[in-house]
Every structure is written in structure tokens, then in C-alpha cells.
């Protein structure tokens, strides 16, 4: 299946909660329960290796700014327990152009072996897992 076909099917499921950013970048807002939602970016990374198509689909969901108190060893240990993806640390630019270090959840899959049910499950699981991580990481800030 190709990326356009997969995203067309996802668009029909998510309807107004789907937005095309570019030919290789879609954004989906996934409802995660309790009137919460999580944004998932779906990216098509075209690649070829040794004449073979090794293109990947990457699902990426922002969790939140990296807390100053966050233990990076704890991050690695938490990655080992995840059912899907890995927690990553990325630098983004805010509206003022300042660099902000963010925690994100990222999962990827080889496009050539992906069908619609797998990509649907990947988007849903990334959203659900990122939502749980967001609550876990930032819940202690509320106490």
C-alpha cells in the first residue's frame, strides 16, 4: 500500500480531525478519552537501500516540554516498558523562535509491509501511549 492510499483511508476515519500539512506529512487529532485528545504527526520518509524501497512511516506525538527535573535514566527505563514506540527528546522552535526541548513519542514501520489496520492501530496506540505518558510525566507537577 502507498502513503496516499493509507492517508486517504485515515482521513475518512478521522474526518475533520485530519489535516494534510504536505504530501508526506499529515496531522491527526485522536480522542483518548475523558474529553482529552492527542495530536499525532504521520510522516512518510522515503528511502532506498541497495536498490530496495525501505521507506518508513513515522508516527510522532508531542508529550510536552522536557521538565528540568526529568531523570534521563528514568526515560531509558520507561522506553523498555512501552508497547509501542520510544520516548525521544527533540528540539523545536516556538513562535518567538526560541529553542524548546520536548519529549515526544515516536514509532515507525516499514511502508512496504504496512496495511491499513496496522497504520490505524499505530496511530491510535501512539496517541493513547503519549496521553498516558503526558499524564505520568506532568502529574507530579500538580502535587
Z-matrix of the N, CA and C atoms (Angstrom, degrees):
N
C 1 1.443
C 2 1.527 1 109.29
N 3 1.309 2 117.42 1 145.68
C 4 1.465 3 119.33 2 179.19
C 5 1.535 4 110.63 3 -99.37
N 6 1.323 5 115.28 4 167.77
C 7 1.462 6 121.52 5 -174.42
C 8 1.526 7 111.88 6 -61.92
N 9 1.320 8 117.32 7 -42.02
C 10 1.470 9 120.84 8 -178.49
C 11 1.526 10 111.18 9 -62.11
N 12 1.320 11 117.45 10 -42.14
C 13 1.463 12 121.12 11 178.94
C 14 1.520 13 111.09 12 -64.69
N 15 1.332 14 115.91 13 -44.10
C 16 1.466 15 120.33 14 179.27
C 17 1.528 16 111.51 15 -62.29
N 18 1.325 17 116.74 16 -44.87
C 19 1.468 18 119.22 17 -178.15
C 20 1.530 19 111.48 18 -71.05
N 21 1.337 20 117.72 19 -30.94
C 22 1.469 21 119.87 20 174.94
C 23 1.528 22 110.39 21 -61.56
N 24 1.333 23 115.95 22 -43.02
C 25 1.465 24 119.74 23 179.10
C 26 1.525 25 111.03 24 -67.74
N 27 1.335 26 116.83 25 -40.42
C 28 1.466 27 119.83 26 177.24
C 29 1.526 28 110.60 27 -63.59
N 30 1.323 29 116.17 28 -40.23
C 31 1.469 30 120.58 29 179.44
C 32 1.525 31 110.43 30 -60.69
N 33 1.324 32 117.12 31 -39.70
C 34 1.466 33 119.54 32 179.40
C 35 1.532 34 111.21 33 -67.32
N 36 1.315 35 118.24 34 -28.94
C 37 1.473 36 121.32 35 176.84
C 38 1.524 37 112.11 36 -79.18
N 39 1.318 38 117.03 37 -43.25
C 40 1.465 39 120.81 38 -175.75
C 41 1.529 40 113.16 39 -87.10
N 42 1.315 41 117.21 40 -19.64
C 43 1.465 42 124.78 41 178.65
C 44 1.525 43 112.37 42 49.02
N 45 1.341 44 118.29 43 -114.62
C 46 1.473 45 120.05 44 -175.47
C 47 1.525 46 112.78 45 -70.81
N 48 1.317 47 117.96 46 -9.02
C 49 1.466 48 121.50 47 177.92
C 50 1.528 49 112.04 48 -93.80
N 51 1.328 50 116.66 49 18.30
C 52 1.465 51 122.20 50 177.69
C 53 1.523 52 108.60 51 -121.49
N 54 1.334 53 115.18 52 138.08
C 55 1.475 54 118.99 53 179.63
C 56 1.521 55 109.11 54 -143.39
N 57 1.324 56 115.79 55 130.46
C 58 1.465 57 121.35 56 176.64
C 59 1.522 58 108.80 57 -87.22
N 60 1.337 59 116.16 58 122.73
C 61 1.457 60 121.92 59 176.93
C 62 1.525 61 109.37 60 -90.59
N 63 1.332 62 116.00 61 -41.98
C 64 1.466 63 122.83 62 176.48
C 65 1.526 64 107.09 63 -156.59
N 66 1.341 65 116.74 64 179.52
C 67 1.467 66 120.31 65 179.58
C 68 1.524 67 112.51 66 -58.85
N 69 1.323 68 116.98 67 -26.12
C 70 1.466 69 120.52 68 -176.30
C 71 1.532 70 113.20 69 -116.16
N 72 1.344 71 116.96 70 15.85
C 73 1.468 72 120.18 71 -176.23
C 74 1.527 73 110.13 72 -146.29
N 75 1.324 74 115.45 73 117.91
C 76 1.460 75 122.42 74 175.39
C 77 1.516 76 109.10 75 -121.21
N 78 1.333 77 116.51 76 153.54
C 79 1.459 78 122.45 77 175.77
C 80 1.528 79 107.77 78 -124.66
N 81 1.345 80 115.34 79 131.98
C 82 1.461 81 121.61 80 178.63
C 83 1.525 82 109.11 81 -124.34
N 84 1.323 83 116.01 82 134.95
C 85 1.461 84 120.24 83 172.76
C 86 1.522 85 106.55 84 -98.70
N 87 1.330 86 115.86 85 116.88
C 88 1.460 87 122.32 86 -175.36
C 89 1.527 88 108.76 87 -105.92
N 90 1.316 89 116.62 88 125.76
C 91 1.462 90 120.49 89 176.97
C 92 1.531 91 107.96 90 -74.65
N 93 1.343 92 115.60 91 129.89
C 94 1.467 93 120.21 92 -174.73
C 95 1.521 94 112.69 93 -113.74
N 96 1.307 95 118.51 94 6.02
C 97 1.460 96 121.99 95 178.76
C 98 1.510 97 111.86 96 102.61
N 99 1.345 98 115.45 97 161.97
C 100 1.463 99 122.06 98 -179.76
C 101 1.526 100 112.26 99 50.49
N 102 1.320 101 116.28 100 40.63
C 103 1.466 102 123.14 101 179.43
C 104 1.525 103 112.65 102 56.18
N 105 1.318 104 115.95 103 34.72
C 106 1.465 105 122.14 104 176.98
C 107 1.526 106 108.32 105 -114.65
N 108 1.318 107 115.13 106 157.08
C 109 1.460 108 120.04 107 175.42
C 110 1.521 109 108.75 108 -144.14
N 111 1.303 110 114.93 109 161.44
C 112 1.456 111 121.47 110 179.51
C 113 1.526 112 107.68 111 -134.54
N 114 1.316 113 116.88 112 136.50
C 115 1.459 114 121.99 113 178.11
C 116 1.527 115 108.73 114 -87.22
N 117 1.330 116 115.91 115 133.16
C 118 1.466 117 121.65 116 176.60
C 119 1.523 118 107.88 117 -123.63
N 120 1.325 119 115.94 118 124.22
C 121 1.462 120 122.19 119 174.56
C 122 1.520 121 107.07 120 -92.09
N 123 1.319 122 117.16 121 130.60
C 124 1.458 123 122.35 122 177.46
C 125 1.520 124 107.61 123 -113.92
N 126 1.325 125 115.83 124 119.62
C 127 1.464 126 121.79 125 -175.08
C 128 1.519 127 110.80 126 -119.41
N 129 1.316 128 115.69 127 141.88
C 130 1.462 129 121.96 128 174.78
C 131 1.521 130 107.61 129 -103.83
N 132 1.319 131 116.41 130 114.57
C 133 1.467 132 122.40 131 179.81
C 134 1.527 133 108.00 132 -105.05
N 135 1.331 134 115.75 133 100.84
C 136 1.466 135 120.05 134 -179.45
C 137 1.518 136 110.24 135 -74.63
N 138 1.339 137 115.62 136 131.79
C 139 1.466 138 121.83 137 179.76
C 140 1.522 139 109.29 138 -148.32
N 141 1.313 140 114.80 139 151.55
C 142 1.467 141 121.48 140 172.11
C 143 1.516 142 107.15 141 -134.97
N 144 1.316 143 115.92 142 137.57
C 145 1.459 144 120.84 143 177.89
C 146 1.526 145 107.89 144 -137.87
N 147 1.313 146 115.60 145 125.57
C 148 1.469 147 121.82 146 -179.37
C 149 1.530 148 111.68 147 52.22
N 150 1.334 149 116.23 148 39.89
C 151 1.453 150 121.27 149 177.71
C 152 1.522 151 114.70 150 79.54
N 153 1.322 152 117.51 151 -1.60
C 154 1.469 153 121.49 152 -179.11
C 155 1.526 154 110.21 153 -103.28
N 156 1.318 155 114.93 154 147.65
C 157 1.465 156 120.22 155 175.95
C 158 1.524 157 108.60 156 -76.85
N 159 1.321 158 116.60 157 116.00
C 160 1.468 159 122.01 158 178.33
C 161 1.529 160 110.43 159 -118.03
N 162 1.329 161 115.79 160 28.63
C 163 1.462 162 120.69 161 -179.70
C 164 1.525 163 110.53 162 -60.60
N 165 1.336 164 115.09 163 145.82
C 166 1.457 165 121.48 164 -177.63
C 167 1.525 166 110.63 165 -124.74
N 168 1.309 167 114.67 166 152.99
C 169 1.454 168 122.73 167 169.74
C 170 1.521 169 105.97 168 -103.73
N 171 1.325 170 116.57 169 129.33
C 172 1.462 171 121.84 170 -179.88
C 173 1.525 172 108.18 171 -117.08
N 174 1.328 173 116.10 172 126.51
C 175 1.466 174 122.45 173 173.60
C 176 1.518 175 107.05 174 -106.46
N 177 1.326 176 116.25 175 124.48
C 178 1.463 177 122.01 176 -173.31
C 179 1.528 178 108.53 177 -132.14
N 180 1.331 179 116.79 178 128.46
C 181 1.459 180 120.41 179 -179.94
C 182 1.522 181 110.17 180 -130.56
N 183 1.344 182 117.52 181 122.42
C 184 1.461 183 120.02 182 178.43
C 185 1.529 184 110.72 183 -67.17
N 186 1.324 185 115.99 184 136.63
C 187 1.464 186 121.81 185 176.95
C 188 1.524 187 109.45 186 -98.56
N 189 1.321 188 116.76 187 -45.11
C 190 1.461 189 120.76 188 178.43
C 191 1.510 190 110.84 189 157.01
N 192 1.337 191 117.06 190 171.88
C 193 1.470 192 120.50 191 178.57
C 194 1.527 193 110.63 192 -59.39
N 195 1.321 194 116.34 193 143.27
C 196 1.465 195 121.76 194 179.68
C 197 1.526 196 109.02 195 -65.53
N 198 1.338 197 117.70 196 117.25
C 199 1.470 198 119.30 197 178.36
C 200 1.525 199 110.55 198 -65.97
N 201 1.302 200 116.52 199 143.69
C 202 1.473 201 120.63 200 179.62
C 203 1.517 202 111.37 201 -60.02
N 204 1.303 203 116.87 202 -34.05
C 205 1.452 204 121.56 203 -176.22
C 206 1.532 205 112.84 204 -82.82
N 207 1.330 206 118.19 205 -1.40
C 208 1.459 207 120.35 206 -171.62
C 209 1.517 208 111.65 207 -68.77
N 210 1.320 209 116.04 208 128.47
C 211 1.457 210 124.20 209 -179.35
C 212 1.536 211 108.67 210 -85.96
N 213 1.327 212 116.91 211 115.87
C 214 1.468 213 120.22 212 -176.93
C 215 1.524 214 111.90 213 -66.93
N 216 1.319 215 117.89 214 -29.63
C 217 1.469 216 119.84 215 175.29
C 218 1.527 217 109.65 216 -64.65
N 219 1.319 218 115.87 217 -38.45
C 220 1.466 219 121.15 218 176.50
C 221 1.532 220 109.81 219 -61.34
N 222 1.324 221 116.92 220 -38.67
C 223 1.462 222 122.13 221 177.60
C 224 1.527 223 110.73 222 -59.83
N 225 1.329 224 116.68 223 -48.00
C 226 1.467 225 120.24 224 179.48
C 227 1.525 226 111.26 225 -62.67
N 228 1.312 227 116.98 226 -41.28
C 229 1.467 228 120.51 227 178.74
C 230 1.532 229 110.72 228 -65.17
N 231 1.310 230 116.95 229 -38.82
C 232 1.467 231 120.54 230 179.13
C 233 1.526 232 110.51 231 -66.06
N 234 1.328 233 117.62 232 -37.93
C 235 1.467 234 120.85 233 177.72
C 236 1.522 235 111.22 234 -56.77
N 237 1.322 236 116.88 235 -37.67
C 238 1.464 237 121.09 236 -177.83
C 239 1.530 238 112.02 237 -65.99
N 240 1.323 239 117.68 238 -20.53
C 241 1.467 240 120.82 239 -177.39
C 242 1.527 241 113.37 240 -97.01
N 243 1.325 242 117.86 241 -7.10
C 244 1.467 243 120.63 242 -174.81
C 245 1.522 244 111.87 243 -73.05
N 246 1.323 245 115.29 244 143.55
C 247 1.456 246 122.30 245 176.32
C 248 1.527 247 111.01 246 -81.18
N 249 1.325 248 116.23 247 -25.98
C 250 1.463 249 120.69 248 -178.06
C 251 1.524 250 109.35 249 -142.97
N 252 1.315 251 116.67 250 138.51
C 253 1.459 252 121.80 251 171.48
C 254 1.511 253 115.58 252 68.48
N 255 1.331 254 114.04 253 -166.38
C 256 1.461 255 122.25 254 179.95
C 257 1.521 256 108.60 255 -146.19
N 258 1.335 257 115.08 256 146.29
C 259 1.460 258 120.36 257 174.84
C 260 1.519 259 107.02 258 -76.66
N 261 1.313 260 116.55 259 131.38
C 262 1.464 261 122.18 260 -178.71
C 263 1.525 262 109.44 261 -123.26
N 264 1.317 263 115.53 262 159.66
C 265 1.457 264 121.74 263 174.56
C 266 1.518 265 106.72 264 -114.31
N 267 1.341 266 116.36 265 123.34
C 268 1.460 267 121.27 266 -177.70
C 269 1.517 268 110.38 267 -131.88
N 270 1.305 269 115.49 268 150.34
C 271 1.459 270 121.08 269 175.04
C 272 1.521 271 109.17 270 -100.13
N 273 1.322 272 115.89 271 127.42
C 274 1.459 273 123.26 272 176.74
C 275 1.520 274 108.95 273 -119.71
N 276 1.313 275 116.12 274 167.05
C 277 1.469 276 122.14 275 173.85
C 278 1.527 277 107.83 276 -110.28
N 279 1.325 278 116.45 277 132.98
C 280 1.460 279 119.85 278 176.23
C 281 1.528 280 109.58 279 -85.19
N 282 1.332 281 116.56 280 -175.21
C 283 1.469 282 121.22 281 -176.91
C 284 1.521 283 112.53 282 -60.52
N 285 1.331 284 117.01 283 -29.75
C 286 1.468 285 121.58 284 179.97
C 287 1.529 286 112.29 285 -85.01
N 288 1.329 287 117.11 286 -3.20
C 289 1.457 288 121.05 287 179.91
C 290 1.518 289 114.03 288 87.63
N 291 1.335 290 116.91 289 5.32
C 292 1.462 291 120.45 290 178.24
C 293 1.522 292 110.14 291 -78.67
N 294 1.323 293 116.07 292 146.09
C 295 1.456 294 120.83 293 177.35
C 296 1.528 295 109.41 294 -78.60
N 297 1.343 296 115.74 295 130.95
C 298 1.458 297 122.10 296 177.64
C 299 1.522 298 107.48 297 -126.18
N 300 1.324 299 116.87 298 124.96
C 301 1.460 300 121.26 299 179.02
C 302 1.524 301 108.51 300 -86.44
N 303 1.330 302 115.29 301 126.51
C 304 1.458 303 122.54 302 -173.01
C 305 1.516 304 111.43 303 -121.11
N 306 1.328 305 115.77 304 148.90
C 307 1.457 306 121.85 305 165.75
C 308 1.524 307 107.02 306 -89.56
N 309 1.320 308 117.00 307 134.45
C 310 1.461 309 121.39 308 174.87
C 311 1.521 310 108.06 309 -133.22
N 312 1.312 311 116.22 310 160.40
C 313 1.460 312 121.42 311 172.34
C 314 1.516 313 106.54 312 -110.66
N 315 1.315 314 116.36 313 128.19
C 316 1.464 315 120.65 314 -176.36
C 317 1.530 316 110.23 315 -130.26
N 318 1.326 317 114.66 316 135.21
C 319 1.458 318 121.96 317 174.46
C 320 1.519 319 107.43 318 -134.31
N 321 1.327 320 116.90 319 151.30
C 322 1.466 321 119.00 320 177.75
C 323 1.524 322 109.91 321 -141.05
N 324 1.332 323 114.70 322 161.61
C 325 1.460 324 121.22 323 -179.00
C 326 1.523 325 107.73 324 -149.68
N 327 1.307 326 116.76 325 144.04
C 328 1.458 327 122.62 326 176.07
C 329 1.531 328 108.61 327 -66.03
N 330 1.323 329 117.46 328 123.38
C 331 1.463 330 121.83 329 -175.24
C 332 1.526 331 112.24 330 -61.86
N 333 1.325 332 117.92 331 -39.87
C 334 1.466 333 120.64 332 -174.16
C 335 1.530 334 113.09 333 -64.33
N 336 1.324 335 118.49 334 -19.17
C 337 1.465 336 120.93 335 -179.43
C 338 1.527 337 112.36 336 -110.15
N 339 1.316 338 117.06 337 10.63
C 340 1.463 339 122.06 338 -173.49
C 341 1.519 340 111.11 339 -97.19
N 342 1.327 341 116.72 340 134.07
C 343 1.463 342 119.84 341 171.40
C 344 1.532 343 108.67 342 -115.31
N 345 1.327 344 116.17 343 175.81
C 346 1.459 345 119.27 344 -173.19
C 347 1.525 346 112.46 345 -61.74
N 348 1.319 347 117.87 346 -43.75
C 349 1.471 348 119.75 347 -177.86
C 350 1.525 349 111.12 348 -61.52
N 351 1.326 350 117.45 349 -35.89
C 352 1.470 351 120.47 350 178.68
C 353 1.526 352 111.63 351 -68.40
N 354 1.324 353 117.13 352 -41.58
C 355 1.467 354 118.35 353 -179.46
C 356 1.531 355 110.15 354 -70.93
N 357 1.318 356 117.08 355 -37.35
C 358 1.464 357 120.96 356 176.22
C 359 1.534 358 109.50 357 -59.58
N 360 1.340 359 116.33 358 -47.34
C 361 1.468 360 120.79 359 179.21
C 362 1.530 361 111.17 360 -63.35
N 363 1.332 362 117.25 361 -39.85
C 364 1.462 363 120.80 362 -179.75
C 365 1.529 364 110.62 363 -63.16
N 366 1.322 365 117.91 364 -46.54
C 367 1.468 366 121.63 365 179.68
C 368 1.530 367 109.92 366 -61.90
N 369 1.321 368 117.19 367 -46.17
C 370 1.468 369 121.23 368 -179.83
C 371 1.530 370 111.61 369 -63.20
N 372 1.343 371 116.95 370 -45.75
C 373 1.471 372 120.20 371 -178.40
C 374 1.521 373 111.93 372 -67.14
N 375 1.315 374 117.26 373 -39.49
C 376 1.469 375 119.96 374 177.69
C 377 1.527 376 109.25 375 -62.11
N 378 1.321 377 117.50 376 -43.48
C 379 1.470 378 120.63 377 179.62
C 380 1.525 379 111.22 378 -63.93
N 381 1.324 380 116.67 379 -47.92
C 382 1.467 381 120.45 380 -178.60
C 383 1.527 382 111.15 381 -63.14
N 384 1.326 383 116.82 382 -44.51
C 385 1.465 384 120.92 383 -178.74
C 386 1.521 385 110.97 384 -66.94
N 387 1.332 386 117.56 385 -42.43
C 388 1.467 387 120.66 386 178.37
C 389 1.525 388 110.58 387 -62.91
N 390 1.322 389 116.97 388 -36.94
C 391 1.463 390 120.74 389 178.55
C 392 1.529 391 110.67 390 -64.61
N 393 1.322 392 117.46 391 -44.11
C 394 1.471 393 121.53 392 177.85
C 395 1.524 394 110.13 393 -63.41
N 396 1.331 395 116.65 394 -44.45
C 397 1.468 396 120.33 395 179.55
C 398 1.523 397 111.20 396 -62.36
N 399 1.325 398 116.46 397 -41.40
C 400 1.469 399 120.30 398 178.67
C 401 1.525 400 110.40 399 -59.21
N 402 1.331 401 116.36 400 -45.75
C 403 1.469 402 119.61 401 178.97
C 404 1.525 403 110.90 402 -65.28
N 405 1.336 404 117.64 403 -41.78
C 406 1.469 405 121.26 404 -179.38
C 407 1.522 406 112.06 405 -65.02
N 408 1.333 407 116.76 406 -45.69
C 409 1.465 408 121.07 407 -175.95
C 410 1.521 409 111.13 408 -68.67
N 411 1.321 410 117.27 409 -41.83
C 412 1.460 411 120.02 410 -172.83
C 413 1.524 412 114.17 411 -98.11
N 414 1.344 413 118.11 412 -8.55
C 415 1.469 414 120.34 413 -179.78
C 416 1.520 415 111.40 414 -62.56
N 417 1.324 416 117.29 415 -36.74
C 418 1.470 417 119.65 416 -179.15
C 419 1.527 418 111.23 417 -67.16
N 420 1.334 419 117.73 418 -21.84
C 421 1.470 420 120.47 419 177.28
C 422 1.531 421 111.55 420 -70.40
N 423 1.328 422 116.25 421 -20.51
C 424 1.459 423 120.30 422 -177.67
C 425 1.523 424 112.10 423 -85.94
N 426 1.320 425 116.87 424 -11.25
C 427 1.475 426 120.60 425 -177.79
C 428 1.506 427 111.62 426 -102.33
